[in-house]
């Protein structure tokens, strides 16, 4: 019995050893394969390569079959922050040493390196934003190793993406210009042509945005103080479009509100000026309202409230064609024109000029389409005795500052020539002071024939007077739109 148990125990151990041996024979190849992947995970390309070389061909093929999935697994661990860039880079060096197809490094590492490059750039940016120069410097040293594994095109792309992301954060007011600009300076030395030039674009855009936001702040202050003209003026300033959509929208909103609010605010203010008799302020404000709102705000009623008697008289005169015809018929020159040439001289425009310097301008009515280069045929009126008074119809060449006009005499039923006359205005009527005329080879001064010396001497006197006292061009308007011009004078 004892011998039987001993036999049973021996047989048992034999079976155990047989199973262990069989298991060893089965599992040993897998242990060898595992050692290859352990070497890869440890980032030791020499160990991985040595164990790989020690495998049979069929086992090496199994390693090749698993290698792509294992590379993807390492990438997931890196993205989940379970391993560092240094670890995954070393692991891919090991993979590359045994990759029979030589594809996995190119398949995975460019994206990993690109991602790490951007990570480090962002870390530098964050360090700069809290003015942590030590951390920024340490990351910059770490970045050098990454830069060795990234080609220039990818590096430029990453730099430009980071710059755009930083600029977008600046536009969204997540960071200030003071935080964004040092980062641009930091990465400037890492770049080549494209990104280097783009850094200048970003810096210029930031400068434009800062200026734009300062202008908006000024406009907001003006809006709060009800200075709506200033708001609208600031909104018209030329700026470079730097895609600051938030502030552009704010500026557009405040400008529209200022425009609408200003209609009521400025009309109320204008009425206050008129009611208080402050004409200077009222005229200045009306001018500003017209420049800003044009015909959208009707001011003629307000202007008439402010108007002086002469202005109202002239406003009626510029549309009173019957008065023009009646006044023309009262003089020889006028009757001739009225009967023979009225269509060409019928007024459709006017200028205001105070010939006698009494504070009330005279009005010169004329036809703008038929005005000559040398002279303009005008109906002249002045304001006297509370009414517009007809002065006469003359061909005006120029105004003088000393109550004189330089005129071209009328040539009815006779041959015209080189003629000039100096005409004085005494506040009521015109009188010819000097008149020179050259017809053919004959010379005349004040209607009497003379020689060329006498003619030239007198004509020179007239022309020198014109030059010495010339006032240049006077302002005017059409008769249809002249009321506003007269009321604003």
Buried (B, 14 or more C-beta within 10 A) or exposed (E): EEEEEEEEEEEEEEEEEEEEEEEEEEEEBEEBBEBBBBBBBBBBBEBBBBBBEEBEEEBBEBBBEBBBEBBEEBBEBBEEEEBEBEBBBBBBBBBBBBBEEEEBBEBBBBEBBBBBBBBBBBBBBBBBBEEBEEBBEBBBEBBEEBEEBBEEEBBBBBBBBBBEBBBEBBBEEEBEEEBBBBBBEBBBEBBEEBBBEBBEEBBEBBBBBBBBBEBBEEBBEBBEEBBBBBBBBBBEEEBEEBEBEEBBEBBEEBBEEBBEBBBEBBBEBBEEBBEEEBEEBBBEBBEBBBEBBEEEBEBEEBBEEBBBEBBBBBBEBBEBEEBBEEBBEEBEBBEBBBEEEBEEBBBBBBBBBBBBEEEBBBBBBBBEEBBEEEBBBBBBBBBBEEEBBBBBBBBBBBBBEEBBBBBBBBEEEEEEBEBBBBBBBEBEEBEBBBBBBBBEEEBBBEEEEBEEEBBBEBBEBBBEBBEEBEEEEEEBBEBEEBBBBBBBB
